[in-house]
Amino acid sequence: MSELKIAGNPLPGMPWEERPEGCKNVMWRCSANPIIPRDLLPTSNSIFNSAVVPFGDGFAGVFRCDDTNRRMRLHVGFSKDAINWNIKEEPLKFQCDDEEIGTWVYGYDPRVCFIEDRYYVTWCNGYHGPTIGVAYTFDFETFHQLENAFIPFNRNGVLFPRKINGRFAMLSRPSDNGHTPFGDIFYSESPDMEFWRRHRHVMSPAAFEVSAWQCTKIGAGPIPVETPEGWLLIYHGVLHSCNGYVYSFGSALLDLDEPWKVKFRSGPYLLAPREPYECMGDVPNVCFPCAALHDNETGRIAIYYGCADTVTGLAFGYIPEIIEFTKRTSII
């Protein structure tokens, strides 16, 4: 596809469909969408906003499964093809040395990031309000919970896949205790995945007259992908329409060494609610990206996104095309 050198490993077994004939969009939906139905588990009301990674000879993931009590829970799942998932019926239980932090209240919207020798999980963790929970696992069987990254209120904690300037790095979106009509993306660093500092502002919602789909609030999505053009960040944006919030997603390129500096940022969205499973559900009109798989040799990327806070969808694209789109349509 391109001579662009993309960080990561070959992933020939990742889910993939070529662009449909006649389609001119930068990203296109999987023909099997939604790939995970809301009732895959006997007790699930909805399964969405989840994280997947390559693992062993297949794939593993941490899934948001809201049960029929409407409690927000995390579950572990495995798959050979990253489309057909075997999700455990029992919720994920973290091991934690501190009962104050380890007492479960709620958890949702996980991300999973492999750094050095282990898989780190971040999620929106209930601790006197939403904040960023952090844990790690080597095998997706035992999960060790660490200190929360920040005090409430915060969401969308997304780690970078390697240390930057010798420190762990994370994006997040400070908020309040509800579904806020505001939200900027910030960057933070840590020497040990416990004490977070060097907080920097990354970007704010766009002006309505410039890019309305992202004019109310924004938040980081999947783990950023390292390219020579910068860190490719897929992020969600929200429009407060006359019929409520509308969640879409677009792209940005962040500086490799100083990721709080945004080099380019797409004006148009990459994907917005259009299909019935995106427009109708528990929360209508939502496309919320949480995870991505990519093949560094072909430039293919598959993005997993929550649809209407009910089911899980999958969309495809080529990283070089997304980078070109981001630069060509940039509002910076």
C-alpha positions in Angstrom: 0.0 0.0 0.0 2.8 2.4 0.9 6.4 2.6 1.8 5.5 4.5 5.0 7.2 2.7 7.9 4.6 2.0 10.6 5.6 0.8 14.0 4.3 -2.5 15.2 4.3 -6.1 14.0 3.0 -7.9 11.0 -0.6 -9.1 11.6 -1.7 -11.0 8.5 -4.5 -12.7 10.5 -6.3 -9.5 11.5 -9.9 -9.0 10.4 -10.1 -7.4 6.9 -12.4 -6.6 4.0 -11.3 -4.6 1.0 -13.1 -1.3 0.2 -16.5 -2.1 -1.4 -16.8 -1.4 -5.1 -17.8 2.2 -5.7 -16.9 3.3 -2.1 -14.8 6.5 -1.9 -14.7 6.8 1.8 -11.5 6.7 3.8 -13.0 4.1 6.1 -15.7 1.5 5.5 -17.8 -0.8 7.7 -17.4 -4.5 8.1 -20.2 -6.3 6.2 -20.8 -8.5 9.3 -21.6 -5.5 11.6 -22.5 -5.5 14.3 -19.8 -8.2 15.0 -20.7 -8.5 18.7 -24.5 -8.5 19.5 -25.8 -7.1 22.7 -27.0 -10.5 24.1 -23.9 -12.6 23.4 -23.9 -13.4 27.2 -26.9 -14.8 29.0 -26.9 -11.8 31.3 -25.7 -9.0 29.0 -27.9 -6.0 28.1 -25.2 -4.6 25.8 -21.6 -5.2 24.8 -19.7 -2.2 23.4 -16.8 0.2 23.9 -14.3 -2.6 24.3 -10.6 -3.3 23.7 -8.8 -6.1 21.7 -5.2 -6.9 21.1 -3.2 -9.7 19.5 -2.4 -12.5 22.0 -0.8 -15.9 21.6 -2.0 -17.5 18.3 -5.1 -15.3 18.3 -6.6 -12.3 20.1 -7.7 -11.3 23.6 -9.8 -8.5 24.8 -11.4 -6.7 27.7 -15.1 -6.0 27.0 -17.6 -3.6 28.5 -20.6 -5.8 29.2 -23.5 -4.0 30.9 -25.7 -6.6 32.5 -29.5 -6.8 32.8 -29.3 -5.1 36.2 -27.7 -2.3 34.0 -24.4 -2.6 36.0 -21.3 -1.6 34.1 -18.9 -4.6 34.2 -15.7 -5.7 32.4 -15.3 -9.2 31.0 -12.4 -11.0 29.4 -12.7 -12.6 25.9 -10.7 -14.6 23.4 -10.9 -15.2 19.7 -9.1 -16.8 16.8 -10.2 -14.3 14.2 -11.0 -11.2 16.3 -14.6 -11.3 15.0 -16.1 -14.3 16.7 -15.6 -13.9 20.4 -15.8 -16.2 23.4 -16.4 -13.8 26.2 -16.3 -15.2 29.8 -19.6 -15.0 31.6 -18.0 -14.1 34.9 -16.9 -10.5 35.3 -13.2 -9.7 35.4 -11.9 -9.6 39.0 -8.8 -7.6 39.8 -6.2 -8.5 42.4 -5.3 -5.4 44.4 -3.1 -4.9 47.5 -5.2 -1.9 48.6 -8.8 -2.5 49.5 -9.5 1.2 49.3 -8.7 1.2 45.5 -9.6 -2.4 44.8 -13.2 -2.3 46.0 -15.3 -2.6 42.8 -18.0 0.0 42.1 -18.2 0.1 38.3 -16.0 0.1 35.3 -16.4 0.8 31.6 -14.8 1.8 28.3 -11.5 -0.2 28.7 -8.4 0.1 26.6 -5.6 -2.5 26.4 -2.0 -1.6 25.6 1.1 -3.8 25.4 4.2 -2.1 26.8 7.5 -3.9 27.1 6.6 -7.2 28.7 2.9 -6.9 29.8 -0.6 -5.8 28.8 -1.9 -2.7 30.6 -5.6 -2.1 31.0 -7.0 1.3 31.6 -10.7 1.9 32.1 -13.2 4.4 33.6 -13.2 3.3 37.2 -15.7 4.2 39.8 -14.1 5.8 42.8 -16.2 8.6 44.2 -17.0 9.4 40.6 -15.3 8.3 37.4 -11.5 8.2 37.2 -8.9 6.2 35.3 -8.2 2.7 36.7 -4.9 1.0 35.8 -4.0 -2.7 35.9 -1.7 -5.1 34.1 -1.8 -8.7 33.1 0.6 -11.2 31.4 -1.9 -13.8 30.5 -5.4 -12.4 30.6 -6.2 -14.6 33.5 -4.7 -12.7 36.5 -5.0 -8.9 36.5 -3.1 -6.8 39.0 -4.7 -3.5 39.8 -2.5 -0.4 40.5 -3.3 3.0 41.8 -5.9 5.1 40.0 -4.0 7.4 37.6 -5.9 10.6 38.6 -8.5 11.8 41.1 -12.1 12.1 39.9 -13.3 13.1 37.5 -11.7 11.7 34.4 -12.4 9.4 31.4 -10.8 8.0 28.2 -7.4 7.1 29.7 -5.4 5.9 26.7 -1.7 4.8 27.0 1.0 5.2 24.4 2.5 1.8 23.3 6.0 2.8 24.4 7.7 5.1 26.8 8.3 8.7 25.6 11.4 10.4 26.8 11.9 7.5 29.3 8.4 7.8 30.8 5.0 6.1 30.4 2.6 8.4 28.7 -1.2 8.7 28.7 -4.0 10.7 27.2 -7.1 11.5 29.2 -10.2 13.7 29.3 -10.9 15.5 32.6 -14.7 15.8 33.1 -17.2 15.9 35.9 -19.6 13.4 37.4 -22.1 13.4 34.5 -22.3 13.4 30.7 -20.6 16.7 30.4 -21.1 19.3 27.7 -17.3 19.9 27.6 -14.1 18.0 27.4 -10.5 18.5 26.2 -7.8 15.9 25.7 -4.7 16.2 28.0 -1.4 14.4 28.1 0.4 13.1 31.2 3.6 11.2 32.0 4.7 8.8 34.7 8.0 7.2 35.7 6.4 4.1 37.2 2.7 3.9 36.1 1.7 5.2 39.6 2.6 8.9 40.0 1.4 10.9 37.0 2.8 14.4 36.3 4.0 16.7 33.5 0.4 17.4 32.5 0.0 19.1 29.1 -3.0 20.3 27.1 -3.4 18.5 23.8 -6.5 19.9 22.1 -9.9 21.3 22.7 -13.3 20.8 20.9 -13.4 22.6 17.5 -15.4 25.7 16.9 -18.9 24.9 15.7 -18.4 26.8 12.5 -15.2 25.0 11.7 -16.0 21.4 12.5 -19.3 20.8 14.2 -19.1 17.1 14.7 -16.4 17.7 17.4 -17.5 21.1 18.8 -18.9 19.9 22.2 -16.3 17.5 23.6 -13.6 15.2 22.4 -11.7 12.1 23.8 -8.9 9.8 22.7 -9.9 6.4 21.2 -7.7 3.5 20.4 -4.0 3.2 21.3 -2.1 5.7 19.1 -0.1 4.2 16.2 3.5 5.4 15.7 4.3 6.5 12.2 7.1 8.8 10.7 4.4 11.5 10.3 3.6 11.4 14.0 1.4 9.5 16.4 -1.8 8.7 14.6 -4.7 9.3 17.0 -8.2 8.2 16.3 -10.5 10.2 18.6 -14.2 10.7 19.2 -16.0 14.0 18.9 -19.5 15.1 20.0 -22.0 17.4 18.5 -24.9 18.6 20.7 -27.7 18.5 18.2 -31.4 19.4 18.7 -31.9 15.7 19.3 -29.1 15.1 21.8 -25.5 14.1 21.6 -24.0 12.6 18.4 -20.7 10.8 18.6 -18.5 10.4 15.6 -14.7 9.9 15.2 -11.9 11.5 13.3 -8.1 11.6 13.3 -5.1 13.6 14.4 -1.3 13.5 14.1 0.7 14.2 17.3 4.3 15.1 17.5 6.4 11.9 18.2 8.6 13.5 20.9 6.1 16.0 22.3 2.7 14.4 21.8 0.8 17.3 23.3 1.7 19.2 20.1 -0.9 18.5 17.4 0.5 18.7 13.9 -2.7 17.9 12.0 -6.3 17.3 12.8 -9.1 16.3 10.5 -12.0 18.6 9.8 -14.4 16.1 8.4 -15.2 12.9 10.5 -13.9 9.5 9.4 -17.1 7.7 10.6 -20.4 9.0 11.9 -23.7 7.3 12.9 -25.5 6.2 9.8 -26.5 2.6 10.0 -29.5 1.4 12.0 -27.3 -0.3 14.7 -25.5 3.1 15.1 -28.5 5.3 15.2 -30.8 3.1 17.3 -30.0 1.5 20.7 -29.7 2.4 24.3 -28.0 5.6 23.4 -28.8 6.6 19.8 -26.4 8.1 17.4 -23.1 6.9 18.7 -19.9 5.7 17.0 -17.3 5.4 19.8 -13.8 4.0 18.9 -12.0 2.1 21.7 -9.5 -0.3 20.0 -7.6 -0.9 16.7 -5.6 -3.7 15.2 -3.1 -2.9 12.5 -0.6 -4.6 10.2 2.6 -2.6 9.8 3.5 -4.3 6.5 0.2 -3.6 4.6 -0.9 -0.5 6.5 -4.3 -2.0 7.2 -6.2 -0.9 10.3 -9.3 -2.3 11.8 -11.1 -0.1 14.3 -13.5 -1.5 16.9 -16.2 0.9 18.0 -19.3 1.0 20.2 -22.5 1.4 18.3 -25.4 3.3 20.1 -24.0 2.1 23.4 -25.5 -1.3 22.6 -23.4 -3.5 20.2 -19.8 -3.5 18.7 -18.9 -2.6 15.2 -15.8 -2.8 13.1 -14.5 -0.5 10.4 -11.5 -0.8 8.0 -9.0 1.6 6.4 -5.4 2.1 5.4 -3.2 4.0 7.7 -1.4 5.9 4.8 -4.8 7.0 3.5 -5.9 8.2 6.9 -2.7 10.1 7.4 -3.2 11.8 4.0 -6.8 12.6 4.8 -5.8 14.1 8.2 -3.2 16.3 6.6 -5.3 17.3 3.6 -8.4 18.2 5.7 -6.6 19.6 8.7 -8.2 22.5 10.6 -4.9 23.5 12.2 
